Each structure stands twice: as structure tokens, then as C-alpha cells.
Amino acid sequence: MKGKGTSDTVSVVDGDGNQCCWWWWLVHKGTTTTFLIVGLFALLVRAAVSLHPYSGFANPPKFGDYEAQRHWMEITINLPIQEWYRNSTSNDLSYWGLDYPPLTAYQSFIHGLFLRFVHPESVSLFTSRGHESYLGKLLMRWTVLSSDLLILFPAVLYFVIVRYGQPSRSRKSDIGWHIAMLLLNPCLILIDHGHFQYNCISLGFTIGAVAGVLSGKDLVACVLYCLALNHKQMSAYFAPAFFSHLLGKCLRRKHPLLEVSKLGFYVLGTFAAVWWPYLYSKDSILEVLSRLAPFERGIFEDYVANFWCASSIIFKWKRLFRSESLRILSLTATVITCLPSMIQQIKSPSNRGFLYGLLNCSFAFYLFSFQVHEKSILLPLLPASLLAMEEPFIFKWFMQFAMLSMFPLICRDGLVVPYFALLALFILIFDAPGQQRVKEGNYLYNYLGATTVRLVLFCYFILHIVYLTMNPPEKYPFLFEAIIMNVCFSQFVLVTLGCNIKQWVLNKPTKLEVDKKFI
């Protein structure tokens, strides 16, 4: 943003010094108008991606995640609620049995009612397995779009309003840019509207919870985060950050025990409300819990860019240790890597430190926890997106390698065209001229050096070309996946090490009031 003329005339200037009148007009209409226009464009992008194939398309007998979501709708609208997680002749858990918390089941039930009303054949019990009609696909895609509209989009607006308040004219363009970065997250769009999932719901609740914390509405934040956790158990990646930050704030108040008790009451109340249909017996609760911890799948799935998979090239973890031992190892490693971030927030809670804590703790889970898959990168990517204004280089670098880490999965789904289109759109918007993003986040760029950055990016694009055009040696059929995984893992380690250091060197607030400033 550059001022031209008098102080009350502000315009965005491109790299050639020309005024971008359309962008000036948009951002100066206000945050809500900017959000609506960017949101409409984001919806059109999602609709375009949804025209492409989905996970498991025309690939019997079990198809993929699309069929899993459809099957959950079939089960929830045709069976009593007590049987949703129970293996029976009507509910074969080996065929995409429900393995997410009850809020996902309720969401499937609501969407299933919609499908049954419009196209009952798509969710009829037994006979709808593998259903792939055009109308069925259209309706399924609309359920994801509606979830975005009802949960993710309002949560992003809530965060932006809380984060920026009443911005000065010089910051309005930056706010529009940040809205675009949040709503046009290429990884999320590819997974939800291409591959087919509903991550927008749990991530939307999490964004709302983060906004609640930043605005001082801790009780609202607890409820929203509990809803996220009860939609997808992977939201536990953020639990250490929420716990340590809220505990740190409570310990600095007049009656810390009372404050902790209030938070605990809201947490227990939210869990009780969500789990109410299953609280009638211990066995019923255990039936659901047993489905939420799929330890039998192993410590990682496919080729995921975390420690266990990357190091498995040398250490064959699955052969060296039993599953029980690996669980203990992964839990220990995850806790140890979360501790520095947690300790910092308990000692000196701050809004900005909380966002770093979310990034660092979720990265610790992604890199070291048990049973991680490629799509889990969406979790640490969320706080990185929230910190995009403060850490622009880190955000861009992370996003690019998060995309690469999912590339083999995207290729299997037949989503190569939307992958490159979204990557190009992201880079185009990220590098839009006239922004005033904080430059202090370029420490990673300074550490690597310009030459190293260019070399890594060159390898980044070469890996895409090689994966698409060459066949691996017969002896090593997954050679390219292994290379991509290790390249991404190395960059993720750099990001999380740097962000842990950044969190610890933040200025320590002496009063909670200072927390309202993003220091």
C-alpha cells in the first residue's frame, strides 16, 4: 500500500507504479464487503475443483474416501443411533465403518437426510454401496460446499474481525490479502473438494476457537474447540496449545482454581452433550472409543513426510518393534517436542505466542505421533495460515512443500490439473503487489540464503516433472514417493525448529492486558 496525494487518499500500487483501482475500491468498501467478494470467488474455485474426480472414483470394491463419507450417511439414516459404531449384519465395520467421533456421525446423518430426500437411491441400505451416479456426486459435492459456507467461512470472518478490529486505511489491503490466503488454501480445497472430505468443519470450529481466545472469550473458545475435537479426533493436534495457553492465563488471574473449574465445566458439558446418546453404558462408550484409535493400521500410512516414515528407509520400525512399543515411542516423542511450546505459553501467555504454539504443537503431532497420513498436514497448515501476515515467507514455503507432500495422493485421485491451477493461483495471490506484510518472518530465508532457496525450489519443480513423466526402477517402485517424502520432511523440520525458536524469543508480557496487542 502506498499513499498518493493527501493523507486520506490511499491506493494499491503495482510493481510498475500503476494504481490497482479495482483492488482499492474493493478493500475500502470494508472488511465485510471484501470478505463477501473474496468468499464468492473462493466458492467458484471450490465448485470448479469439484468437477474433477474424487478419491476411489470407479475403483471397486472399496472405492475411497468419497464412498466412506457416502456410506456413513447410508448407515446413520437407516440404523438406530446405538448401532452406528457397532459391528453387525447391517453394519459391517470392515467396510468403511465409522471411525470419527459422534459429531461426524451427526453431520453424516443430516447430510444423509438431504440425499435421501433428493436422491434416495444414493443412500439406501446395502444397495447403495459404490453408488456413483452424476446426481449423487453433485449432491455430495454440495454438502461440502454448504459445510464451508455454514462453518468455515463465518469462522474466518470472525477471526479476521477479531484479529484486525478497526483497521487503518493502510492495512485494509493486507486484510483482503489475508482473507484470500485463508479462504483459498489450496491444500484444503484439494482435499475437501477434490479428494473428498469435510475438514472444513473441524478446521472451521478450530478457527472460531482461536478467534475466541484472541478476543478473550475463553469459554466460547472451549466450546468451539471441543466441537472440533468431537468432529475429528486429529484436532487433538491443537490440544496442548489450547491447554497451555488457557492454563497460563488462568494462573495469572485472581482466582485461578475457579477459572480452571469454569473452563473444565464447559469442556465436560460440551462433551456430555455430544456423547449423550452413548452415555447410557460403559460398553457403549468403549464401542465408540475403540473406533477412534485405529492402532491396527500401523504407525503411518503410505508415504507421509514425518519422522517415522522418513527414517523407515534406514530403521524398519514396524519390524524392529511391536505396535505397543511404537505407540509408547511415538507418544513420548510427541510429548517431548510439544513441551517447549507448552512451557513458554504457561510462563508467558500471549496471543501471538498462542498462534505459534498451535503451529508448533500440531507439527509435533504430525512429525511424531502414531498413525499419521498425508492429509494430516492440513492441521499445522492452519495456524501457519493464521500467522501468514507475521510470517509470510514461512507460510509460503510451508504451503508449497505441504502441496508437494500430497502430490502422490493427488495424482492417484486424478487431480493433477486442479493441483497446478491452485498452486499457480496461490503464488499469484501471495505475490500480489502493494502488500505491507511483516518482514521479520524471513529469518528462514536469511538462514538458508538466496542461492539455497532457489536451488531447493528448482528441485521442487523438477520433482513434479519427474514424478509425472518418468517410471521408477522396478527394484524400487516407490523411489519417487520416498524422495518427495524426505525432501518435504527436511523442510518441515526446518519450519518447526525455526517457529519454536520464534515463540521463545517473543517479548514476555507482564500483564494480561498486553496480550491484546499482537506482540
C-alpha positions as CSV (number, residue, x, y, z in Angstrom):
1,M,0.0,0.0,0.0
2,K,1.3,3.4,-0.9
3,G,-0.2,6.8,-0.2
4,K,-0.6,9.2,-3.1
5,G,-1.7,12.7,-2.8
6,T,-3.3,13.7,0.5
7,S,-3.4,11.5,3.6
8,D,-7.0,10.5,3.0
9,T,-6.3,9.1,-0.4
10,V,-4.9,5.6,-0.4
11,S,-4.4,3.2,-3.3
12,V,-2.7,0.0,-4.1
13,V,0.2,0.3,-6.4
14,D,1.5,-2.5,-8.6
15,G,5.2,-3.2,-9.4
16,D,5.2,-0.6,-12.3
17,G,3.7,2.1,-10.1
18,N,0.2,1.9,-11.6
19,Q,-2.8,2.2,-9.3
20,C,-4.9,-1.0,-9.0
21,C,-8.2,0.8,-8.8
22,W,-10.3,-2.3,-8.6
23,W,-8.5,-3.6,-5.5
24,W,-8.5,-0.2,-3.9
25,W,-12.3,0.1,-4.5
26,L,-12.8,-3.4,-3.0
27,V,-10.7,-3.2,0.2
28,H,-12.0,0.3,1.0
29,K,-15.6,-0.9,1.0
30,G,-14.9,-2.5,4.3
31,T,-13.9,-5.9,5.7
32,T,-17.3,-7.5,5.3
33,T,-17.6,-6.5,1.6
34,T,-14.1,-7.6,0.9
35,F,-14.9,-10.9,2.6
36,L,-18.0,-11.4,0.6
37,I,-16.3,-10.8,-2.8
38,V,-13.3,-13.0,-1.9
39,G,-15.6,-15.6,-0.5
40,L,-17.7,-15.7,-3.7
41,F,-14.5,-16.2,-5.7
42,A,-13.4,-18.9,-3.3
43,L,-16.7,-20.7,-3.7
44,L,-16.4,-20.6,-7.5
45,V,-12.9,-22.1,-7.2
46,R,-14.2,-24.9,-5.0
47,A,-17.0,-25.6,-7.5
48,A,-14.5,-25.8,-10.3
49,V,-12.3,-28.3,-8.4
50,S,-15.4,-30.4,-7.5
51,L,-16.0,-31.1,-11.2
52,H,-12.9,-33.3,-11.2
53,P,-12.6,-37.0,-9.9
54,Y,-12.7,-37.9,-6.2
55,S,-10.9,-40.5,-4.1
56,G,-11.7,-44.0,-5.3
57,F,-13.6,-43.0,-8.4
58,A,-14.6,-46.1,-10.4
59,N,-12.2,-48.2,-8.2
60,P,-14.2,-51.1,-6.6
61,P,-14.6,-52.9,-4.3
62,K,-14.0,-50.3,-1.5
63,F,-13.6,-47.2,-3.7
64,G,-12.2,-44.4,-1.4
65,D,-12.9,-41.6,1.0
66,Y,-15.9,-40.4,-1.1
67,E,-17.5,-43.8,-0.6
68,A,-16.7,-43.8,3.1
69,Q,-18.5,-40.5,3.6
70,R,-21.5,-41.7,1.5
71,H,-21.6,-45.0,3.4
72,W,-21.7,-43.1,6.7
73,M,-24.7,-41.3,5.5
74,E,-26.3,-44.6,4.5
75,I,-25.6,-46.1,7.9
76,T,-26.7,-43.2,10.1
77,I,-30.1,-42.6,8.4
78,N,-31.0,-46.3,8.2
79,L,-29.9,-47.7,11.6
80,P,-30.6,-46.6,15.2
81,I,-28.0,-44.3,16.7
82,Q,-26.9,-47.0,19.1
83,E,-25.8,-49.2,16.2
84,W,-23.7,-46.7,14.3
85,Y,-20.4,-47.8,15.8
86,R,-21.4,-51.5,16.4
87,N,-20.4,-54.3,14.1
88,S,-23.5,-56.2,12.9
89,T,-25.0,-57.8,9.8
90,S,-26.5,-54.4,8.9
91,N,-23.3,-52.5,9.7
92,D,-20.1,-54.3,8.6
93,L,-17.4,-52.2,10.2
94,S,-14.8,-53.7,7.8
95,Y,-16.5,-51.8,5.0
96,W,-15.8,-48.2,5.9
97,G,-17.1,-48.4,9.4
98,L,-17.5,-45.1,11.2
99,D,-14.1,-44.2,12.8
100,Y,-14.6,-40.5,13.7
101,P,-16.3,-39.0,16.8
102,P,-20.1,-38.6,17.2
103,L,-20.3,-35.1,15.7
104,T,-19.1,-36.5,12.4
105,A,-21.9,-39.1,12.7
106,Y,-24.5,-36.4,13.3
107,Q,-23.2,-34.4,10.3
108,S,-23.4,-37.6,8.2
109,F,-27.0,-38.1,9.4
110,I,-28.0,-34.5,8.4
111,H,-26.4,-34.8,5.0
112,G,-27.9,-38.3,4.6
113,L,-31.4,-36.9,5.1
114,F,-30.7,-34.3,2.4
115,L,-29.5,-37.0,0.0
116,R,-32.5,-39.3,0.8
117,F,-34.9,-36.5,0.2
118,V,-33.5,-35.7,-3.2
119,H,-32.0,-39.0,-4.4
120,P,-32.9,-41.9,-2.1
121,E,-31.1,-44.5,-4.2
122,S,-27.8,-42.9,-3.2
123,V,-28.2,-43.8,0.5
124,S,-30.4,-46.9,0.5
125,L,-29.1,-49.6,2.9
126,F,-26.9,-52.2,1.2
127,T,-28.0,-51.5,-2.4
128,S,-26.2,-48.1,-2.5
129,R,-22.7,-49.4,-1.9
130,G,-20.4,-48.0,-4.5
131,H,-23.1,-45.6,-5.8
132,E,-21.5,-43.2,-8.3
133,S,-24.3,-41.5,-10.2
134,Y,-23.9,-38.0,-11.5
135,L,-26.7,-36.7,-9.3
136,G,-25.3,-38.5,-6.3
137,K,-21.9,-36.9,-6.9
138,L,-23.5,-33.4,-7.3
139,L,-25.4,-33.7,-4.1
140,M,-22.3,-35.0,-2.2
141,R,-20.3,-32.1,-3.5
142,W,-23.0,-29.7,-2.4
143,T,-22.8,-31.0,1.1
144,V,-19.1,-30.0,1.3
145,L,-19.8,-26.6,-0.2
146,S,-22.6,-26.0,2.3
147,S,-20.3,-27.0,5.2
148,D,-17.8,-24.4,4.0
149,L,-20.5,-21.7,3.9
150,L,-22.0,-22.6,7.2
151,I,-18.9,-23.1,9.3
152,L,-15.5,-22.4,7.7
153,F,-16.4,-19.0,6.1
154,P,-18.1,-17.5,9.2
155,A,-15.2,-18.7,11.3
156,V,-12.7,-17.0,9.0
157,L,-14.7,-13.8,9.1
158,Y,-14.9,-14.0,12.9
159,F,-11.1,-14.4,13.1
160,V,-10.4,-11.5,10.8
161,I,-12.7,-9.2,12.7
162,V,-11.1,-10.2,16.0
163,R,-7.6,-10.1,14.6
164,Y,-7.7,-6.7,12.9
165,G,-10.6,-4.9,14.7
166,Q,-11.0,-1.4,13.1
167,P,-8.0,-1.3,10.7
168,S,-6.4,1.8,9.4
169,R,-6.7,2.5,5.7
170,S,-3.1,1.4,5.2
171,R,-3.9,-2.1,6.4
172,K,-7.1,-2.8,4.6
173,S,-5.3,-4.2,1.6
174,D,-3.4,-6.6,3.9
175,I,-6.7,-7.8,5.4
176,G,-8.1,-8.6,2.0
177,W,-4.9,-10.5,1.2
178,H,-5.1,-12.5,4.5
179,I,-8.8,-13.3,3.8
180,A,-7.8,-14.7,0.4
181,M,-5.0,-16.7,1.9
182,L,-7.4,-18.3,4.4
183,L,-10.3,-19.0,2.0
184,L,-8.1,-20.1,-0.9
185,N,-5.9,-22.6,0.9
186,P,-5.0,-24.9,-2.0
187,C,-4.4,-27.9,0.2
188,L,-7.7,-27.7,2.0
189,I,-9.6,-27.2,-1.3
190,L,-7.9,-30.2,-3.0
191,I,-8.6,-32.5,-0.1
192,D,-12.2,-31.4,0.7
193,H,-13.5,-30.6,-2.8
194,G,-11.2,-32.9,-4.9
195,H,-10.3,-35.9,-2.8
196,F,-13.5,-35.5,-0.8
197,Q,-13.6,-34.9,3.0
198,Y,-15.1,-32.5,5.4
199,N,-12.0,-31.0,7.1
200,C,-13.7,-27.6,6.7
201,I,-15.9,-28.4,9.6
202,S,-13.3,-29.3,12.2
203,L,-10.9,-26.6,11.0
204,G,-13.7,-24.1,11.0
205,F,-14.6,-24.8,14.6
206,T,-10.9,-24.5,15.4
207,I,-10.6,-21.1,13.7
208,G,-13.6,-20.0,15.7
209,A,-12.0,-21.3,18.9
210,V,-8.8,-19.4,18.1
211,A,-10.8,-16.2,17.5
212,G,-12.5,-16.8,20.8
213,V,-9.1,-17.0,22.6
214,L,-7.8,-13.9,20.8
215,S,-10.9,-11.9,21.8
216,G,-10.8,-13.0,25.4
217,K,-13.9,-15.2,25.1
218,D,-12.2,-18.3,26.6
219,L,-15.5,-20.1,27.4
220,V,-16.7,-19.7,23.8
221,A,-13.3,-20.9,22.6
222,C,-13.6,-24.1,24.8
223,V,-17.0,-25.0,23.4
224,L,-15.9,-24.5,19.8
225,Y,-12.6,-26.4,20.2
226,C,-14.5,-29.3,21.9
227,L,-16.8,-29.3,18.8
228,A,-13.7,-29.5,16.6
229,L,-12.3,-32.4,18.7
230,N,-15.7,-34.2,18.6
231,H,-15.8,-33.9,14.8
232,K,-12.3,-35.2,14.1
233,Q,-10.0,-36.6,16.7
234,M,-7.0,-35.3,14.8
235,S,-8.0,-31.9,16.2
236,A,-6.2,-33.1,19.3
237,Y,-3.1,-31.9,17.5
238,F,-4.0,-28.5,18.9
239,A,-4.9,-29.6,22.4
240,P,-1.5,-28.9,24.0
241,A,-1.5,-25.3,22.7
242,F,-5.1,-24.6,23.9
243,F,-4.4,-26.3,27.3
244,S,-1.1,-24.5,28.0
245,H,-2.3,-21.0,26.8
246,L,-5.6,-21.1,28.8
247,L,-3.8,-22.6,31.9
248,G,-1.2,-19.8,31.7
249,K,-4.0,-17.2,31.5
250,C,-5.9,-18.7,34.4
251,L,-2.8,-18.9,36.6
252,R,-2.4,-15.1,36.3
253,R,-6.0,-14.3,37.4
254,K,-7.3,-13.5,40.9
255,H,-8.9,-16.9,41.4
256,P,-7.0,-19.4,39.2
257,L,-8.7,-22.5,40.5
258,L,-12.2,-21.0,39.9
259,E,-11.1,-20.0,36.3
260,V,-9.8,-23.5,35.6
261,S,-13.0,-25.0,37.0
262,K,-15.2,-22.9,34.7
263,L,-13.3,-24.0,31.7
264,G,-13.5,-27.6,32.8
265,F,-17.2,-27.3,33.3
266,Y,-17.7,-26.0,29.7
267,V,-15.5,-28.7,28.3
268,L,-17.3,-31.5,30.2
269,G,-20.7,-30.0,29.3
270,T,-19.9,-29.9,25.6
271,F,-18.6,-33.5,25.6
272,A,-21.6,-34.7,27.5
273,A,-24.0,-33.0,25.0
274,V,-22.2,-34.6,22.0
275,W,-21.8,-38.0,23.5
276,W,-25.2,-38.1,25.3
277,P,-26.7,-41.0,23.1
278,Y,-23.7,-43.2,24.2
279,L,-23.5,-42.4,27.9
280,Y,-26.1,-45.0,28.9
281,S,-23.4,-47.7,29.4
282,K,-19.7,-48.2,29.7
283,D,-19.8,-50.7,26.8
284,S,-21.4,-48.2,24.5
285,I,-18.8,-45.6,25.2
286,L,-16.0,-48.1,24.7
287,E,-17.5,-49.2,21.3
288,V,-17.1,-45.7,20.1
289,L,-13.7,-45.1,21.6
290,S,-12.3,-48.3,20.0
291,R,-13.2,-47.0,16.6
292,L,-11.4,-43.7,17.2
293,A,-8.0,-45.2,17.7
294,P,-7.1,-47.4,14.7
295,F,-3.8,-48.7,16.0
296,E,-4.0,-51.7,13.8
297,R,-3.3,-49.5,10.7
298,G,0.3,-49.0,11.9
299,I,2.4,-46.0,12.8
300,F,2.0,-44.3,9.5
301,E,0.1,-44.7,6.2
302,D,1.5,-44.7,2.7
303,Y,4.4,-42.2,2.3
304,V,3.9,-39.4,4.7
305,A,6.5,-36.7,5.4
306,N,7.0,-37.3,9.1
307,F,9.8,-38.8,11.2
308,W,8.7,-42.4,11.3
309,C,8.2,-42.7,7.6
310,A,11.3,-40.7,6.6
311,S,13.6,-42.7,9.0
312,S,12.0,-46.0,8.0
313,I,14.3,-46.0,5.0
314,I,17.1,-46.9,7.5
315,F,15.2,-48.1,10.5
316,K,12.4,-50.6,9.8
317,W,10.3,-49.6,12.7
318,K,7.4,-51.9,12.0
319,R,9.9,-54.9,12.0
320,L,12.0,-53.7,15.0
321,F,9.2,-53.0,17.4
322,R,5.8,-54.3,18.2
323,S,2.8,-52.0,17.8
324,E,2.5,-51.4,21.6
325,S,6.2,-50.3,21.8
326,L,5.8,-48.0,18.8
327,R,2.8,-46.3,20.5
328,I,4.9,-45.6,23.6
329,L,7.8,-44.3,21.5
330,S,5.6,-42.0,19.4
331,L,3.7,-40.7,22.4
332,T,7.0,-39.9,24.2
333,A,8.5,-38.2,21.2
334,T,5.3,-36.2,20.6
335,V,5.1,-35.0,24.3
336,I,8.8,-34.1,24.4
337,T,8.5,-32.0,21.2
338,C,5.3,-30.3,22.5
339,L,6.8,-29.4,25.9
340,P,8.9,-26.3,24.9
341,S,6.0,-24.6,23.3
342,M,3.6,-25.5,26.2
343,I,6.1,-24.3,28.8
344,Q,6.5,-21.0,27.1
345,Q,2.8,-20.4,27.0
346,I,2.2,-21.4,30.6
347,K,5.0,-19.0,31.6
348,S,4.1,-16.1,29.3
349,P,0.8,-16.5,27.6
350,S,0.2,-14.1,24.6
351,N,-1.9,-14.0,21.6
352,R,0.9,-14.3,19.1
353,G,2.6,-16.9,21.3
354,F,-0.6,-18.9,21.2
355,L,-0.6,-18.9,17.4
356,Y,3.0,-20.1,17.4
357,G,2.1,-22.7,19.9
358,L,-0.7,-24.0,17.7
359,L,1.7,-24.4,14.9
360,N,4.5,-26.0,16.9
361,C,2.3,-28.4,18.8
362,S,0.4,-29.5,15.7
363,F,3.7,-30.0,13.9
364,A,4.9,-32.1,16.8
365,F,1.9,-34.4,16.3
366,Y,2.3,-34.5,12.6
367,L,6.0,-35.4,12.8
368,F,6.0,-37.9,15.7
369,S,2.5,-39.1,16.6
370,F,1.0,-42.6,15.8
371,Q,-1.0,-43.2,12.6
372,V,-0.4,-40.1,10.6
373,H,-1.4,-39.8,6.9
374,E,-0.7,-37.2,4.2
375,K,-3.9,-35.3,4.8
376,S,-2.9,-34.5,8.4
377,I,-0.6,-31.8,7.1
378,L,-3.8,-29.6,7.0
379,L,-3.6,-29.3,10.7
380,P,-0.2,-27.5,11.1
381,L,-1.0,-25.6,7.9
382,L,-4.0,-23.9,9.7
383,P,-2.0,-21.9,12.3
384,A,0.6,-21.2,9.6
385,S,-2.2,-19.6,7.6
386,L,-3.3,-17.6,10.6
387,L,0.2,-16.3,11.0
388,A,0.6,-15.5,7.3
389,M,0.8,-11.8,7.9
390,E,3.5,-12.1,10.5
391,E,5.4,-15.0,8.8
392,P,4.9,-14.6,5.1
393,F,8.0,-16.4,3.9
394,I,7.4,-19.3,6.3
395,F,3.8,-19.6,5.3
396,K,4.6,-19.6,1.5
397,W,7.5,-22.1,2.0
398,F,5.4,-24.4,4.1
399,M,2.4,-24.3,1.8
400,Q,4.5,-25.2,-1.2
401,F,6.0,-28.2,0.5
402,A,2.7,-29.2,2.0
403,M,1.3,-29.3,-1.5
404,L,4.3,-31.4,-2.7
405,S,3.9,-33.9,0.2
406,M,0.3,-34.6,-1.0
407,F,1.3,-34.7,-4.7
408,P,1.4,-38.6,-5.0
409,L,-2.1,-38.8,-3.3
410,I,-3.4,-36.1,-5.7
411,C,-2.0,-37.9,-8.7
412,R,-3.8,-41.2,-7.6
413,D,-7.0,-39.2,-7.4
414,G,-6.6,-37.8,-10.9
415,L,-6.4,-34.2,-9.6
416,V,-3.2,-33.0,-11.3
417,V,-4.9,-30.2,-13.3
418,P,-6.6,-28.6,-10.2
419,Y,-3.4,-29.1,-8.2
420,F,-1.3,-27.0,-10.6
421,A,-4.1,-24.5,-11.1
422,L,-4.5,-23.9,-7.3
423,L,-0.7,-23.8,-6.8
424,A,-0.4,-21.1,-9.5
425,L,-3.4,-19.2,-8.1
426,F,-1.8,-19.3,-4.6
427,I,1.5,-18.0,-5.8
428,L,-0.2,-15.3,-7.9
429,I,-2.2,-14.0,-4.9
430,F,0.6,-14.4,-2.4
431,D,2.9,-12.3,-4.5
432,A,0.3,-9.7,-5.3
433,P,1.9,-6.2,-5.3
434,G,1.3,-3.5,-2.8
435,Q,1.1,-5.5,0.4
436,Q,2.8,-4.5,3.7
437,R,3.4,-7.8,5.3
438,V,5.7,-8.1,8.3
439,K,9.2,-8.9,7.1
440,E,10.7,-10.3,10.3
441,G,9.4,-13.8,9.3
442,N,12.2,-14.0,6.6
443,Y,14.7,-15.5,9.1
444,L,14.4,-18.8,7.4
445,Y,15.2,-17.2,4.1
446,N,18.2,-15.5,5.7
447,Y,19.3,-18.8,7.2
448,L,19.1,-20.7,4.0
449,G,20.4,-18.0,1.8
450,A,19.0,-16.9,-1.6
451,T,21.1,-19.4,-3.6
452,T,19.9,-22.3,-1.4
453,V,16.3,-21.2,-1.7
454,R,16.5,-21.0,-5.5
455,L,18.2,-24.5,-5.6
456,V,15.5,-26.0,-3.4
457,L,12.7,-24.5,-5.4
458,F,14.4,-25.8,-8.6
459,C,14.4,-29.3,-7.2
460,Y,10.8,-28.7,-6.0
461,F,9.6,-28.2,-9.6
462,I,11.9,-30.9,-11.0
463,L,10.3,-33.5,-8.6
464,H,6.9,-32.7,-10.0
465,I,8.1,-33.2,-13.6
466,V,10.0,-36.4,-12.8
467,Y,7.0,-37.9,-10.9
468,L,4.7,-37.2,-13.8
469,T,6.9,-38.2,-16.7
470,M,9.3,-41.0,-15.5
471,N,8.9,-44.5,-14.2
472,P,10.9,-45.6,-11.1
473,P,13.2,-48.6,-11.3
474,E,11.5,-51.9,-10.9
475,K,13.5,-52.7,-7.9
476,Y,12.4,-49.5,-6.1
477,P,8.8,-48.9,-7.3
478,F,8.2,-46.2,-4.6
479,L,11.5,-44.4,-5.1
480,F,10.0,-41.1,-6.2
481,E,7.5,-41.1,-3.3
482,A,10.4,-41.7,-0.9
483,I,12.4,-38.8,-2.3
484,I,9.4,-36.4,-2.1
485,M,8.7,-37.5,1.4
486,N,12.3,-36.9,2.6
487,V,12.5,-33.5,0.9
488,C,9.3,-32.4,2.5
489,F,10.3,-33.8,5.9
490,S,13.5,-31.8,5.9
491,Q,11.7,-28.6,5.2
492,F,9.0,-29.3,7.8
493,V,11.8,-29.8,10.4
494,L,13.3,-26.5,9.5
495,V,10.0,-24.7,9.8
496,T,9.1,-26.2,13.2
497,L,12.6,-25.6,14.6
498,G,12.5,-22.0,13.5
499,C,9.0,-21.4,14.8
500,N,9.8,-22.9,18.2
501,I,12.7,-20.5,18.4
502,K,10.5,-17.6,17.3
503,Q,8.0,-18.5,20.0
504,W,10.6,-18.5,22.8
505,V,12.1,-15.2,21.8
506,L,8.8,-13.3,21.9
507,N,8.6,-10.4,24.3
508,K,7.2,-11.5,27.6
509,P,4.0,-9.6,28.6
510,T,3.9,-8.5,32.2
511,K,0.1,-8.2,32.3
512,L,-2.7,-9.9,30.5
513,E,-3.8,-6.6,29.0
514,V,-0.6,-6.6,26.9
515,D,-1.9,-9.8,25.4
516,K,-4.4,-7.8,23.4
517,K,-1.6,-6.5,21.2
518,F,0.0,-8.8,18.8
519,I,3.5,-8.7,20.2
